[in-house]
Amino acid sequence: MRAVLWDMDGTLVDSEKLWDLGIQELYRRHDRELPAEVRTATVGGSAETVMDIVYADLGLNPDPDHMAQTADWLHEYVGELFATGLPWCAGAKEMLDQLLAADIPMGLVTNTRRDLTEKALDSIGRHYFSVSVCADEVPSGKPAPDPYLRAAQLLGLNPADCLAIEDSLIGSEAAVLAGCAVLVIPNDIEVPTSARRRRVDTLDQLTPADLRAVHTEIGDLTERSA
């Protein structure tokens, strides 16, 4: 394990609940309640993916310009919530501090747009990350592998040398497709394990040595199955 690549929403900070509030407000403006299955489908998705799902469920005309305007509104709404402060997920800040002290490079890999990510970094602390990649900076956001491939490239590493930490199925699929080993800490949605994906309930009480052990185990299994 030569680097750790972090998802942001729901992994480092418990901001998925703020996205919940934003999407719920969007539904209220159309006199609807947000169905649980729709919210589940949007967790970890890019702005484009979220708009596709929401517009289909609301029965709205999928006009690209109107969808882009709605996505802008949603990001502005959630951005105002971000400005009030972001709560840490359990053990996340402690792990960032430990990895920084151990001189292990870290990247932030998120489906959130750059403008909103910058607001989040003001809260999280940008000094932790050698690189950051947002969905609007690559050809396709998660679940495509592009964000993780770009982060590994910026670090000058093979994705297989990186451990990705994710909370969602969409994000973990992107990391696996990129060739990363993945540690999943589910937030609101359960994510199944697989050959390249391990799960823990929380980062609390874990150490960088535990992360290295996960990365090594996944790498050994991959080599044996090749």
Secondary structure as the mmCIF struct_conf table of DSSP 4:
data_model
#
loop_
_struct_conf.conf_type_id
_struct_conf.id
_struct_conf.beg_label_comp_id
_struct_conf.beg_label_asym_id
_struct_conf.beg_label_seq_id
_struct_conf.end_label_comp_id
_struct_conf.end_label_asym_id
_struct_conf.end_label_seq_id
STRN STRN1 ALA A 3 TRP A 6
STRN STRN2 ASP A 9 ASP A 9
TURN_TY1_P TURN_TY1_P1 GLY A 10 LEU A 12
STRN STRN3 VAL A 13 VAL A 13
TURN_TY1_P TURN_TY1_P2 SER A 15 SER A 15
HELX_RH_AL_P HELX_RH_AL_P1 GLU A 16 ARG A 28
TURN_TY1_P TURN_TY1_P3 ARG A 29 ASP A 31
HELX_LH_PP_P HELX_LH_PP_P1 GLU A 33 PRO A 35
HELX_RH_AL_P HELX_RH_AL_P2 ALA A 36 THR A 42
TURN_TY1_P TURN_TY1_P4 VAL A 43 GLY A 44
HELX_RH_AL_P HELX_RH_AL_P3 ALA A 47 LEU A 58
TURN_TY1_P TURN_TY1_P5 GLY A 59 GLY A 59
HELX_RH_AL_P HELX_RH_AL_P4 PRO A 64 PHE A 82
TURN_TY1_P TURN_TY1_P6 ALA A 83 THR A 84
HELX_LH_PP_P HELX_LH_PP_P2 PRO A 87 PRO A 87
STRN STRN4 TRP A 88 TRP A 88
HELX_LH_PP_P HELX_LH_PP_P3 CYS A 89 CYS A 89
TURN_TY1_P TURN_TY1_P7 ALA A 90 GLY A 91
HELX_RH_AL_P HELX_RH_AL_P5 ALA A 92 ALA A 101
TURN_TY1_P TURN_TY1_P8 ALA A 102 ASP A 103
STRN STRN5 MET A 106 THR A 110
BEND BEND1 ASN A 111 THR A 112
HELX_RH_AL_P HELX_RH_AL_P6 ARG A 114 ILE A 124
HELX_RH_3T_P HELX_RH_3T_P1 ARG A 126 TYR A 128
BEND BEND2 SER A 130 SER A 130
STRN STRN6 VAL A 131 CYS A 134
HELX_RH_3T_P HELX_RH_3T_P2 ALA A 135 GLU A 137
BEND BEND3 VAL A 138 SER A 140
TURN_TY1_P TURN_TY1_P9 LYS A 142 PRO A 143
BEND BEND4 ALA A 144 PRO A 145
HELX_RH_AL_P HELX_RH_AL_P7 ASP A 146 LEU A 155
TURN_TY1_P TURN_TY1_P10 GLY A 156 GLY A 156
HELX_RH_3T_P HELX_RH_3T_P3 PRO A 159 ASP A 161
STRN STRN7 CYS A 162 GLU A 166
BEND BEND5 ASP A 167 SER A 168
HELX_RH_AL_P HELX_RH_AL_P8 LEU A 169 ALA A 178
TURN_TY1_P TURN_TY1_P11 GLY A 179 GLY A 179
STRN STRN8 ALA A 181 VAL A 184
BEND BEND6 ASN A 187 ILE A 189
STRN STRN9 SER A 194 SER A 194
TURN_TY1_P TURN_TY1_P12 ALA A 195 ARG A 196
STRN STRN10 ARG A 197 ARG A 199
BEND BEND7 ASP A 201 ASP A 201
BEND BEND8 LEU A 203 LEU A 203
TURN_TY1_P TURN_TY1_P13 ASP A 204 GLN A 205
HELX_RH_AL_P HELX_RH_AL_P9 PRO A 208 SER A 225
#
